[in-house]
Amino acid sequence: MPTLVSVFGVEPSRIGGTETFAREVSKQLAVQGWNSVLCFDTKPTTEVSKFLEMPNVRVEVLGNTAHNGSPTKQLRNVLRTYRPEILHLHFMGFVSVLPWLARAYGVKKVFFTDHSSRSADHVPERAPFLKRVLVRIINFPLTKVICVSEYGYRCMKTLDLLENDRYELIYNGVDLSRVSADASRGVNFRKKFGVPENKQVIAQISWIISEKGILDLLDIAKLVRDQTTEVHFIIVGEGPYRAEYTRKAESMGLGNSVTWTGLIADPFGEGVFDAADVVCQLSRWNELFGWMIAEAMAFEKPIVATRVGGIPELVVDGETGYLVERGDTAAASNKLLLLLHDPELRKLMGRRGRLAVDTQFNLRENVAQLLETYGIRQ
């Protein structure tokens, strides 16, 4: 059987967007009679391993240096062992010798997906001439670059590092087969984390880093709570700033109004979205896509998010949620209060959001498009 090797420079510690993408690719490859080799920085957790398990799937561990674009011994061994027809690099450095390494082992096609959000002050511009020449030489064996948002597509094309026809837009997506509302899951989630039954829940699911606007969210929580006590904020995720931000919330008097859940292994299955009334994403940097936004929309949740990067491609202001400017905590709190006080508006925006996911961010359909790009599915 022919083989696709997918390299993900991440630690598979939860059932998130990357893991559901990897499983969907493997499922569709199986239908086409292909093997799928999934490579990660570290060994998947038991739950993730079970989630990815299929007859045509093999999982390999490359070590946490793989995403630097280094031709590690482990990656060489994978290429030597499986002799894949196609190699696809995810969460890796864009400029590396890996495409040349792949060709040296007989790989016919090499793909790269750009998953990188840009800094808050990023302005797309053409790369200097020398850099353009060097990158075109280094990345000559690269077949195509997959961009997961129109914003990312524009950023990459503006750099002019490769010919325009070597970029393709294929949105990230949500596995809709795993999306089903279940009120009991929401109740159990609230009980597990001590969230009062009578409180409306505003949730943000993200890494606990400054770029995700967590400090802005705390300021917003203070403004919202000053207007209503019938609200509780849940911040789902882990990260290097969690302890610092938890202390900050305490110092602001928000200790009883904000719950930090830590990493949730399976947000779908454990009821995160079932428990939420509104979902936020107050990113400070230029978010490339916003996987958690798409997932919340699939669960028919209205969104309040910042107008940055690729987020406006998901959230249509006034239709599926509200967009505010980066750092505008007053506007965000006003929009949240509006949604909290109007359950019919929440339902309407939620239904519109689900329709947007069905039509644009359906993982099954978008992976099918990717297989066509591979040349596997005609």
C-alpha positions in Angstrom: 0.0 0.0 0.0 1.2 3.5 -0.7 2.0 5.7 2.3 1.6 9.3 3.5 3.8 10.5 6.3 2.4 13.4 8.2 4.8 15.2 10.6 3.2 17.3 13.4 5.6 19.3 15.5 3.3 19.1 18.5 2.8 17.1 21.6 -0.5 15.1 21.2 -1.8 15.5 24.8 -5.5 16.2 24.0 -8.1 15.5 21.4 -8.0 18.8 19.6 -8.0 20.2 16.1 -4.7 18.6 15.2 -5.6 15.2 16.4 -9.1 15.2 14.7 -7.5 16.4 11.5 -4.9 13.5 11.7 -7.7 11.0 12.2 -9.8 12.3 9.4 -6.9 12.2 7.0 -6.2 8.6 8.0 -9.8 7.6 7.6 -10.0 9.0 4.1 -6.6 7.6 3.1 -7.9 4.1 4.2 -10.8 4.4 1.7 -8.3 5.2 -1.0 -6.1 2.2 0.0 -3.3 4.2 1.6 -1.3 3.8 4.8 -1.1 6.8 7.2 2.0 7.4 9.3 1.5 10.0 12.0 4.6 11.5 13.5 4.6 13.7 16.7 7.2 15.3 19.0 6.1 13.0 21.9 4.2 9.8 22.4 0.4 10.4 22.3 -1.5 10.0 25.6 -3.5 6.8 26.0 -6.7 8.6 25.1 -5.3 10.2 22.0 -3.7 6.9 20.9 -7.0 5.2 21.1 -8.6 8.0 19.2 -6.1 7.7 16.4 -6.1 3.9 16.2 -7.0 2.4 12.8 -5.7 -0.6 10.8 -3.9 1.7 8.3 -2.3 4.0 10.9 1.2 3.9 12.4 2.3 6.4 15.0 6.0 7.4 15.3 7.7 9.7 17.8 10.4 12.1 16.4 11.4 14.0 19.5 10.8 17.6 20.3 13.5 18.9 18.0 11.7 17.9 14.8 9.7 21.1 14.5 12.9 23.1 14.1 13.3 21.6 10.6 16.3 19.5 11.6 16.8 16.2 9.7 16.6 14.2 12.9 17.7 10.6 13.0 14.1 9.6 13.9 12.7 11.3 10.8 15.4 9.6 8.6 14.4 6.3 10.1 10.7 6.9 9.3 11.5 7.8 5.7 13.8 4.8 5.3 11.3 2.4 6.9 8.1 3.5 5.2 9.4 4.9 1.9 6.3 7.2 1.6 5.1 8.7 -1.7 4.0 11.9 0.1 5.4 13.8 3.1 3.3 16.5 4.8 4.9 18.9 7.3 2.8 20.6 10.0 3.8 23.0 12.8 7.4 23.1 11.4 9.7 25.8 10.2 8.9 26.9 6.7 12.5 27.1 5.6 14.4 23.8 6.1 16.3 21.1 4.4 13.5 18.5 5.0 12.1 18.7 1.5 15.5 17.9 0.1 15.9 15.1 2.6 12.5 13.7 1.6 13.4 13.7 -2.1 16.7 11.9 -1.2 14.6 9.1 0.2 12.4 8.9 -2.9 9.4 10.9 -1.7 7.5 12.1 -4.8 5.6 15.1 -3.2 6.3 17.3 -0.2 3.6 19.5 1.4 3.8 22.2 4.1 1.0 23.7 6.0 1.3 27.1 7.5 -0.2 27.1 11.0 1.6 30.2 12.4 -0.3 33.1 13.8 1.4 36.5 13.3 2.5 39.0 15.9 0.2 41.9 16.7 2.3 44.4 14.8 2.7 42.2 11.7 2.4 43.9 8.4 2.6 41.6 5.3 5.3 42.7 3.0 7.5 41.3 0.3 10.7 39.6 1.5 14.1 41.1 0.6 15.5 39.9 -2.8 18.3 37.8 -1.3 15.9 36.0 1.0 13.5 35.3 -1.8 16.3 33.8 -3.9 17.6 31.6 -1.0 14.2 30.4 0.0 13.3 29.4 -3.5 16.4 27.3 -3.7 16.0 25.7 -0.3 12.3 25.0 -0.9 12.6 24.0 -4.5 11.4 20.4 -3.8 8.3 21.7 -2.0 5.2 20.7 -3.9 2.7 23.0 -2.3 2.1 25.2 0.7 -1.4 24.8 2.3 -2.8 27.9 3.9 -5.6 27.4 6.5 -7.2 30.9 6.1 -7.5 33.7 3.6 -5.4 35.8 6.0 -2.6 33.3 6.0 -2.9 32.9 2.2 -2.4 36.7 1.7 0.5 36.8 4.2 2.4 34.0 2.4 1.8 35.2 -1.1 2.8 38.8 -0.1 6.2 37.4 1.0 6.8 36.2 -2.6 9.0 33.4 -1.4 7.5 30.9 -3.9 5.5 31.1 -7.1 1.8 32.0 -6.5 0.5 28.7 -7.9 2.3 26.7 -5.1 0.0 28.1 -2.5 -3.5 26.7 -1.8 -6.2 27.7 0.6 -7.8 24.9 2.5 -9.6 25.9 5.7 -9.1 24.1 9.0 -12.3 22.2 9.9 -14.4 20.7 12.7 -15.3 17.0 12.8 -19.1 17.4 12.8 -19.6 13.7 13.5 -18.4 14.4 17.0 -20.7 17.4 17.6 -23.9 16.8 19.3 -25.5 18.9 22.0 -25.9 17.1 25.4 -27.2 19.1 28.3 -26.2 16.4 30.8 -22.5 16.8 29.8 -22.8 20.5 30.5 -24.3 19.8 33.9 -21.6 17.3 34.7 -18.9 19.7 33.6 -20.3 22.4 35.9 -20.4 20.0 38.8 -16.9 18.9 38.2 -15.5 22.4 38.4 -17.9 23.8 41.0 -19.7 26.2 38.6 -23.1 27.2 40.2 -26.1 26.0 38.2 -27.8 29.4 38.2 -24.9 31.2 36.6 -24.5 31.9 32.9 -21.1 30.7 31.6 -18.7 32.6 29.4 -15.8 30.5 28.2 -12.5 30.9 26.5 -10.6 27.8 25.4 -7.0 28.6 24.6 -3.4 28.3 25.7 -2.7 30.5 28.7 -0.3 32.9 27.0 -0.3 36.6 26.7 -1.0 36.5 23.0 -4.4 35.0 23.7 -5.6 38.1 25.6 -6.2 36.5 28.9 -5.5 39.7 30.8 -8.0 41.5 28.6 -10.5 38.7 29.5 -9.9 39.3 33.2 -10.6 43.0 32.8 -13.7 42.2 30.8 -14.8 39.7 33.5 -14.5 42.5 36.1 -16.6 44.9 33.9 -19.3 42.3 33.3 -19.5 41.2 36.9 -19.9 44.8 38.0 -23.1 44.8 35.9 -24.4 41.3 36.8 -23.5 38.7 39.4 -25.3 35.9 37.4 -22.3 35.1 35.3 -19.2 32.9 35.6 -16.1 32.8 33.5 -14.3 29.6 32.6 -10.8 29.6 31.1 -10.0 26.2 29.6 -6.4 25.4 28.9 -2.9 25.3 30.2 0.2 27.4 29.7 3.2 29.2 31.3 1.2 32.1 32.6 -1.5 30.3 34.3 -0.2 30.7 37.9 0.5 34.4 37.3 -2.9 35.1 35.8 -4.7 33.1 38.5 -3.0 35.4 41.1 -4.1 38.4 39.0 -7.7 37.3 39.0 -7.6 36.8 42.8 -6.1 40.3 43.3 -9.0 41.7 41.1 -11.5 40.1 43.4 -12.5 37.6 40.7 -11.6 34.4 42.6 -15.2 33.3 42.9 -16.1 34.3 39.3 -13.4 32.7 37.3 -12.6 29.0 37.0 -9.3 27.7 35.6 -9.9 24.1 34.4 -6.4 23.4 33.2 -6.0 21.1 30.1 -9.1 19.3 29.1 -8.3 16.1 27.3 -11.5 16.1 25.1 -13.4 19.4 25.2 -16.2 17.9 23.1 -16.7 14.8 25.2 -16.2 16.5 28.5 -18.9 19.1 28.0 -17.0 22.4 27.7 -19.2 23.7 24.9 -22.3 22.2 26.4 -21.7 24.2 29.5 -21.0 27.5 27.8 -23.6 30.2 26.9 -21.1 32.4 25.1 -17.5 31.7 23.9 -14.8 34.3 23.7 -11.5 34.5 21.9 -9.8 37.8 22.8 -6.5 37.3 21.0 -4.0 40.0 20.9 -1.9 38.6 18.1 -3.1 38.0 14.5 -4.7 34.6 15.0 -4.2 32.6 11.8 -7.5 30.7 12.0 -9.2 30.1 15.4 -9.9 26.4 15.7 -11.7 26.8 19.0 -14.0 29.5 17.5 -15.1 27.1 14.7 -15.7 24.3 17.3 -17.8 26.6 19.4 -19.8 27.7 16.4 -20.4 24.0 15.5 -22.0 23.7 19.0 -24.2 26.7 18.1 -22.5 29.1 20.5 -22.3 32.9 19.8 -18.8 34.3 19.7 -17.2 37.5 21.0 -13.8 37.9 19.5 -11.2 40.3 18.4 -11.0 41.6 14.9 -7.5 40.2 14.2 -5.9 37.9 11.6 -8.2 35.2 10.2 -10.9 35.5 12.9 -13.2 37.7 10.8 -13.3 34.9 8.3 -15.1 32.8 10.9 -17.1 35.4 12.9 -19.4 37.6 10.9 -20.0 40.7 13.1 -23.6 41.0 14.1 -24.6 37.7 12.6 -22.6 34.8 14.2 -21.2 36.9 17.1 -19.5 40.2 17.7 -16.0 41.4 16.7 -14.2 44.1 18.8 -10.9 45.8 18.3 -7.8 44.4 20.0 -7.7 45.5 23.6 -11.2 47.2 23.6 -12.4 45.6 26.9 -15.3 48.0 27.2 -16.8 47.1 23.8 -16.3 43.3 24.5 -18.0 43.6 27.9 -20.9 45.4 26.4 -21.3 42.8 23.7 -21.2 40.0 26.3 -23.8 41.7 28.4 -26.0 42.1 25.3 -25.8 38.4 24.6 -26.3 37.3 28.2 -29.5 39.4 28.4 -31.0 38.1 25.2 -31.3 34.3 24.9 -33.1 34.5 21.6 -30.2 36.4 20.1 -27.8 33.8 21.4 -29.8 31.0 19.7 -30.1 32.9 16.4 -26.4 33.7 16.3 -25.6 30.1 17.3 -27.7 28.7 14.5 -26.0 31.0 11.9 -22.6 30.0 13.3 -23.4 26.3 12.8 -24.5 26.9 9.2 -21.2 28.7 8.5 -19.3 25.6 9.9 -21.4 23.3 7.8 -20.6 25.2 4.6 -17.0 26.4 5.1 -15.3 24.5 8.0 -16.5 21.0 7.6 -13.5 18.8 8.3 -14.6 15.9 6.2 -15.1 18.1 3.1 -11.9 20.1 3.6 -9.8 16.9 4.1 -11.3 15.6 0.9 -10.1 18.7 -0.8 -6.6 18.1 0.6 -6.6 14.6 -0.8 -7.4 16.0 -4.2 -4.5 18.3 -3.9 -2.3 15.4 -3.0 -3.5 13.7 -6.2 -4.9 10.8 -4.3 -8.6 11.4 -4.7 -9.7 12.4 -8.2 
